[in-house]
C-alpha cells in the first residue's frame, strides 16, 4: 500500500508523465479496479477501515493520531487464528502500531516517519536509525522476511510512506522529470464560484506552504517518490517469482487516500472530490484471476478485509461493513453496490476541511457539511466530471437532492451510524 497515491498516478491508469512498469505488471497479470474509493480520506481512519472492514464511525478511528481499540479485530488477527503467519512492515499510523495483535514480525515507525535515514523499531524493540531511503529500507526487510519464511501460509503487509508529503525521493531519482513540462490540471484556476465557504476556506492551496511553493515542484516531487515505489514493487514481485511463491500468492496493490495535484488549486485530500477519494486497486492471483482485466464496479477500502479473509477460505465476521471482492475476481455475475457513503470528521485541524459526509452514485455526488453553518454541494458526474458546477441551488435538481438525502440516511442506518 502507498500513502496518498491517487488512482491515476500510474501508467496503467493512463498517466502520461510517470512510468510505473512494475506496478503495471500487477494490473497486466490480474485486475485493475478503476473505481476504487476510500470511505474517509485521511490516513488513520482509512487504514483502520482497511484493517477492520468497517467505516470510521464503527471502528472508532475518526481522526488521526488515536489508537484502534483492541476489541476492533483486524483481518491479520483472523488470519493468525487460522494459522497464518502475519507480518507488518512500514507505516501503521494508528498509535497502537499493531501491538498486541499477534504479529509474528513488525518493522515500522511512529507517525509519518521520515524519508531519509528513518527511525524504525523491529519487533517493538528500541528505535534505531537506518541509513538510506525509507522506501528501499522497508523493501529490504520485506525481502528478508520472504527469504527467511518457513512453510506456513503468510500475510505480509508492506505499507510505504511514499508518496506522502513532504516529498523526498531517493538521490537516484532527483533529476527525474527535470526537463518535463507537466500540464496544469483543467481546474487549476478554479475561482470557486458557487462553491461553499467550506471549500473556499480549505487551507491547502498551492503556494501557501513552504514545501508546496508551486504546482511544478509539487508534481515532480510527488512523481519522483512514486518512481521509487515502483522500483521496489518490482523487487518484491521478482522475489516472489524467484522463491517459488508467485502462483500461490495473492498480491494486492492499493492506496490509503487520494490526493489533489493542483485540481481546484489544492494539494492534500479530505474533501469528497474525486481526486481525494479515488485510489488504486490492483489484484493478481494466478490461480483465480484472469490477466488483463479491468473492473468498473464501485469498490471500497472497507472491502479489502473481507476480500483477504474470503480468499484465505475463512468465513466473514458479521460486523464488517465491506463486501468480499472474490465474486468480482472470479467474474461471477452478482448484484453490486450502486452508491456509497463517505464521511470526514477531523475538524478543526490541519488544512481546516470542515466535517462532511456525502453519497456518490455513478451519476451524482451530494455533499453535506453538517455542522453549522450547514452547506451543500451537488455534482452531475456525467456532465461535470471535474466537479466545477455546484447544482445545489438549481431548481431542476430539487427532486434529485431529496432522493440523495433519503438514500444517504438509509445508508447511514444500514451502516449503524451512531450519530443518527
C-alpha positions in Angstrom: 0.0 0.0 0.0 1.1 3.5 -0.8 0.2 6.7 1.1 -1.7 9.4 -0.7 -1.4 7.9 -4.2 -4.4 8.8 -6.3 -6.0 6.3 -8.8 -4.4 7.8 -11.9 -0.8 8.2 -10.6 0.4 5.1 -12.5 0.9 4.5 -16.2 -1.6 1.5 -16.3 -4.3 4.0 -15.4 -3.3 6.3 -18.3 -0.8 8.6 -16.7 1.4 10.1 -19.4 4.1 11.5 -17.0 5.1 8.9 -14.5 6.1 5.4 -15.8 5.3 2.5 -13.4 6.2 -0.7 -15.3 6.3 -2.9 -12.1 3.0 -1.6 -10.7 1.6 -2.1 -14.2 2.7 -5.7 -14.2 0.3 -6.4 -11.3 -2.5 -4.9 -13.5 -1.3 -6.9 -16.5 -1.3 -10.1 -14.6 -4.5 -9.5 -12.8 -7.3 -7.0 -12.5 -7.4 -3.2 -12.2 -10.4 -1.8 -10.3 -10.9 1.6 -11.9 -13.5 2.8 -9.4 -11.9 2.1 -6.0 -12.7 4.6 -3.3 -12.0 5.3 0.4 -14.8 6.0 2.8 -12.7 8.5 4.8 -9.9 10.3 3.0 -7.5 10.5 6.0 -4.6 8.2 6.8 -5.5 6.9 10.3 -9.3 6.3 9.6 -8.7 4.8 6.2 -6.0 2.4 7.4 -8.3 1.3 10.3 -11.0 0.7 7.7 -8.7 -1.4 5.6 -7.7 -3.4 8.6 -11.2 -4.0 10.0 -13.5 -3.8 7.1 -15.5 -1.1 8.9 -16.5 2.5 8.5 -14.8 5.1 10.8 -18.0 5.6 12.7 -17.9 1.9 13.6 -14.2 1.2 14.3 -13.9 4.5 16.2 -10.8 6.0 14.5 -12.5 9.1 13.1 -9.3 11.3 13.2 -5.6 10.8 13.0 -3.3 10.1 16.0 -5.6 7.8 18.0 -5.4 4.1 18.6 -7.6 1.4 17.1 -9.3 -0.1 20.1 -8.1 -3.6 21.0 -11.6 -5.1 20.6 -11.6 -3.9 16.9 -10.2 -7.0 15.3 -8.1 -6.7 12.1 -8.0 -9.2 9.3 -4.5 -10.0 10.4 -5.8 -11.4 13.7 -8.4 -13.5 12.0 -5.7 -14.9 9.7 -3.5 -15.5 12.8 -6.3 -17.6 14.3 -6.4 -19.6 11.1 -2.7 -20.5 11.5 -1.3 -17.8 9.1 1.9 -16.2 9.9 1.5 -12.4 9.9 4.0 -9.6 9.3 3.8 -5.8 9.0 6.4 -3.5 7.5 6.0 0.2 7.2 3.5 2.9 8.2 0.8 1.6 10.6 0.0 5.2 11.6 -2.7 4.4 14.2 -0.9 5.0 17.5 -1.2 1.4 18.8 1.3 0.4 16.0 -0.3 -3.1 15.9 0.9 -4.1 19.4 -1.0 -7.0 20.9 -2.4 -8.1 17.6 -0.3 -11.2 17.3 2.1 -10.1 14.6 4.9 -12.6 14.0 7.1 -9.8 12.7 6.9 -6.0 12.9 9.2 -3.4 11.3 7.7 0.0 11.5 7.9 3.6 12.5 5.8 6.0 14.6 3.5 8.6 12.9 4.6 9.7 9.4 8.2 8.7 9.9 10.8 10.3 7.6 12.1 9.6 4.2 15.9 9.9 4.8 17.6 7.8 7.5 14.3 6.7 9.1 14.0 5.8 12.7 12.4 2.3 12.9 11.6 -0.3 15.5 12.0 -4.0 14.8 9.6 -6.2 16.7 8.8 -3.3 19.1 12.4 -3.1 20.3 14.3 0.1 20.7 14.1 2.7 17.9 17.1 2.7 15.6 18.2 4.9 12.7 18.6 3.1 9.4 20.8 4.8 6.8 19.2 5.3 3.4 15.8 6.0 1.9 12.7 4.6 3.7 11.2 3.0 0.6 14.3 1.0 -0.1 14.8 0.1 3.6 11.2 -1.2 4.1 11.5 -3.3 0.9 14.9 -4.7 2.0 13.2 -6.0 5.2 10.2 -7.4 3.2 12.6 -9.4 1.1 14.5 -10.7 4.1 11.2 -11.8 5.6 10.2 -13.6 2.4 13.6 -15.3 2.1 13.6 -16.5 5.8 10.0 -17.7 5.8 9.1 -21.3 6.7 6.3 -23.3 5.2 3.3 -21.8 7.0 0.9 -19.7 4.9 1.7 -16.0 5.4 0.2 -12.5 5.1 2.8 -9.7 4.7 1.7 -6.0 4.7 4.3 -3.7 3.1 2.9 -0.2 3.7 5.1 2.5 2.2 5.4 6.1 3.4 5.7 7.4 -0.2 4.3 9.5 -1.8 3.2 11.3 1.4 4.1 14.9 1.9 6.8 16.3 2.4 8.3 14.6 -0.6 11.9 13.4 -0.6 12.8 10.9 -3.3 15.9 8.8 -3.2 19.0 10.6 -4.6 19.0 8.5 -7.7 15.6 9.9 -8.8 16.4 13.6 -8.1 16.8 14.5 -11.8 13.7 12.6 -13.0 11.2 14.9 -14.8 13.7 17.7 -14.6 13.1 18.8 -18.2 9.5 17.6 -18.3 6.7 20.1 -18.9 3.8 18.8 -16.9 0.5 20.4 -17.9 -1.8 22.2 -15.4 -5.0 20.3 -14.5 -8.1 21.8 -16.1 -9.4 23.1 -12.8 -6.2 24.6 -11.5 -7.6 28.2 -11.8 -11.0 27.4 -10.2 -12.5 30.6 -8.8 -14.8 28.6 -6.5 -17.9 30.3 -7.9 -21.0 28.7 -6.5 -18.9 26.5 -4.1 -19.4 26.5 -0.3 -17.2 28.6 2.1 -16.1 25.2 3.4 -14.3 24.6 0.0 -13.1 28.2 -0.4 -11.6 28.3 3.1 -9.9 24.9 3.0 -6.3 25.6 3.9 -4.4 23.5 1.3 -3.8 25.9 -1.6 -0.7 25.6 -3.6 1.8 28.4 -2.8 0.6 28.8 0.8 3.1 26.3 2.2 6.9 26.2 2.1 7.1 22.7 0.8 4.4 23.3 -1.9 5.6 26.5 -3.4 4.2 25.9 -6.9 2.5 23.3 -9.0 5.6 22.1 -10.9 7.5 21.4 -7.7 4.6 19.5 -6.2 4.1 17.3 -9.2 7.7 16.4 -9.8 8.5 15.6 -6.2 5.3 13.5 -5.9 6.0 11.5 -9.1 9.7 11.0 -8.1 8.5 9.3 -4.9 6.2 7.0 -6.9 9.0 6.0 -9.2 10.9 4.8 -6.1 7.8 2.8 -5.0 7.5 1.2 -8.5 11.2 0.1 -8.5 10.7 -1.5 -5.1 7.4 -3.2 -6.1 9.5 -4.8 -8.9 11.9 -6.1 -6.3 9.1 -7.8 -4.4 7.5 -9.3 -7.5 10.9 -10.7 -8.6 11.4 -12.2 -5.1 8.1 -13.9 -5.1 8.9 -15.5 -8.5 12.5 -16.4 -7.5 11.3 -18.1 -4.3 8.5 -20.0 -6.0 5.6 -18.2 -4.3 4.2 -16.5 -7.3 1.4 -18.9 -8.4 0.0 -19.3 -4.9 0.3 -15.7 -3.7 -2.4 -13.0 -3.8 -0.7 -9.6 -4.5 -2.9 -6.6 -3.7 -1.7 -3.1 -4.5 -3.7 -0.2 -3.2 -3.6 3.3 -1.8 -4.9 4.7 1.5 -6.2 8.1 0.2 -6.3 10.1 -3.0 -4.5 13.4 -3.4 -5.1 16.7 -5.2 -2.4 17.5 -7.7 -3.4 21.1 -8.4 -7.1 20.5 -9.1 -9.1 23.5 -7.7 -5.6 24.8 -6.7 -5.4 22.3 -3.9 -3.0 19.7 -2.7 -3.7 17.1 0.1 -7.2 15.3 0.3 -10.1 15.3 2.9 -12.7 16.8 0.6 -15.1 14.5 -1.1 -13.9 15.4 -4.6 -12.8 12.5 -6.9 -9.1 13.3 -6.7 -9.2 13.0 -2.9 -11.3 9.8 -2.5 -10.3 7.6 -5.5 -7.3 5.3 -5.2 -5.5 2.5 -7.0 -6.5 -1.1 -6.5 -4.8 -3.9 -8.4 -5.1 -7.6 -7.5 -3.3 -10.5 -9.1 -3.7 -14.2 -8.2 -2.7 -16.6 -11.0 -4.9 -19.4 -9.6 -8.1 -17.4 -9.8 -7.7 -14.0 -11.7 -7.6 -13.9 -15.4 -4.9 -11.4 -16.6 -5.6 -8.0 -18.2 -9.0 -7.5 -16.5 -10.5 -4.1 -15.8 -13.4 -3.8 -13.4 -15.6 -0.8 -13.2 -17.7 -1.6 -10.1 -17.6 0.8 -7.2 -15.4 -0.9 -4.6 -14.2 0.5 -1.2 -11.4 0.3 1.3 -13.8 -1.5 3.7 -13.9 -4.3 1.1 -10.3 -5.3 1.5 -10.5 -7.0 4.8 -13.4 -9.3 3.8 -11.7 -9.9 0.5 -8.5 -11.2 2.2 -10.4 -13.4 4.5 -12.5 -14.8 1.7 -9.5 -15.6 -0.4 -8.0 -17.4 2.6 -11.1 -19.5 2.8 -12.4 -18.0 6.1 -15.9 -17.1 7.0 -16.6 -13.4 7.3 -17.4 -11.7 10.6 -20.9 -10.3 10.8 -19.8 -6.9 11.9 -17.8 -5.9 8.7 -19.3 -3.2 6.6 -17.5 -4.2 3.4 -18.1 -6.9 0.9 -15.7 -9.5 -0.4 -14.4 -8.8 -3.9 -13.9 -12.5 -4.6 -17.0 -12.9 -6.8 -15.7 -10.0 -9.0 -12.3 -11.6 -9.1 -14.0 -14.8 -10.3 -16.0 -12.9 -12.8 -19.3 -14.0 -11.4 -22.5 -12.1 -12.1 -23.5 -10.6 -8.8 -25.6 -7.6 -7.6 -23.1 -4.9 -6.6 -23.4 -1.6 -4.9 -24.7 1.3 -6.9 -23.7 4.0 -4.4 -21.7 4.5 -1.2 -21.4 6.7 1.9 -18.4 9.0 2.5 -17.6 10.6 5.9 -14.9 13.0 7.2 -14.6 14.1 10.8 -11.2 15.8 11.5 -12.0 19.5 12.2 -10.8 21.9 13.4 -7.4 20.6 12.4 -4.6 20.9 9.9 -5.9 22.1 6.5 -9.2 23.1 8.1 -11.6 21.0 6.0 -14.9 21.0 7.7 -16.7 17.8 8.8 -18.7 16.4 5.9 -20.5 13.4 4.7 -21.9 12.5 1.3 -23.2 10.0 -1.1 -21.7 9.1 -4.5 -23.7 7.2 -7.2 -22.4 6.6 -10.7 -24.0 9.8 -11.8 -24.4 12.0 -8.8 -22.4 13.3 -5.8 -24.1 15.0 -2.9 -22.0 16.5 -0.1 -23.3 17.8 3.2 -21.1 20.0 5.6 -23.2 19.0 8.5 -22.1 21.4 11.3 -23.4 24.9 11.5 -23.4 26.8 9.2 -24.6 23.9 7.1 -23.5 23.9 3.4 -24.1 21.6 0.5 -22.8 20.5 -2.9 -24.3 18.6 -5.8 -22.5 17.5 -8.9 -23.6 15.6 -12.0 -20.5 13.4 -12.6 -21.6 12.5 -16.1 -21.8 16.1 -17.4 -19.4 17.7 -15.0 -16.7 15.1 -14.1 -14.3 17.8 -12.8 -16.9 19.0 -10.2 -16.9 22.6 -11.2 -20.7 23.4 -11.3 -22.4 23.1 -7.9 -26.1 22.4 -8.7 -27.4 22.5 -5.2 -29.4 25.7 -5.9 -30.6 24.6 -9.3 -34.5 24.3 -9.2 -34.3 21.4 -11.6 -32.2 19.5 -9.1 -34.6 19.6 -6.2 -36.0 16.1 -6.6 -32.5 14.7 -7.1 -31.4 16.3 -3.8 -34.3 14.9 -1.9 -33.7 11.4 -3.3 -30.0 11.5 -2.5 -30.7 12.8 1.1 -33.1 10.0 1.7 -30.7 7.4 0.3 -27.8 8.8 2.4 -30.0 8.5 5.5 -30.8 4.9 4.5 -27.1 4.0 4.1 -26.3 5.6 7.5 -29.0 3.4 9.1 -27.8 0.3 7.3 -24.2 1.1 8.4 -25.3 1.7 12.0 -24.0 5.3 12.2 -24.3 6.1 15.9 -24.6 9.9 15.1 -28.2 9.4 13.8 
